[in-house]
């Protein structure tokens, strides 16, 4: 694959795939990094899939060499976030800094904590009340601090629980069962308004952040449907 204007996506899950799809639409050469190195049918045609260990800085330097932008869409197992997520991010971030690429982070909303029913905004202070929220908040701070220090050019894209055609909790346990006339299964209070984000919009956001200079140094939310009740 040509190194000219290369865009590298870590993670071949739903967010990584939709980010890659949007980059392909923009005519960008795309390389995806996965632990197995195997491509599945939902990865866009023409995308290169490379086996890699995201915790290995030297390996990350090699697979991102010549990249214009790198998208961090990979994550450890949910129960391993506190131990494994920060070192994974650091290994990728250090590689991106070495190669002079842009760093685009796919993030969530955990770090905002309990907002007492107020809508979440990009400029809200972090006030996490959970272990995972504290981890994600610290990781986001590390990215923005690296940007301010001139180590990397970075931006963060965030979304709520997402839904879409790929397998995910909302689609698999709520939308598909509902369409089949079966009971749905979701976590949370039924009387609590909650916004869900469409995964394709999240991928488009990250692709936009990686292909525009005026997005850097900022935190952006994926456009999402109006907040509704879960019942």
Buried (B, 14 or more C-beta within 10 A) or exposed (E): EEEEBBBBBBBBBBBBBBBBBBBBEBEBBBBBBBEEEEBEEBBBEEBBBBEBBBBBBEBBBEBBBBBBBBBBBBBBEEEEBEEBBBEBBBBBBBBBBBBEBBBBBBBBBBBBBEEEEEEBEEEBEBEBEEEBBBBBBBBBEBBBEBBEEEBBBBBBBBBBBBBBEBEBEBBEBBBEBEEEEEEBEBEEEEEEEBBBBBBBBBBBBBBBBBBEEEBBEBBBBBEBEEEEEBE
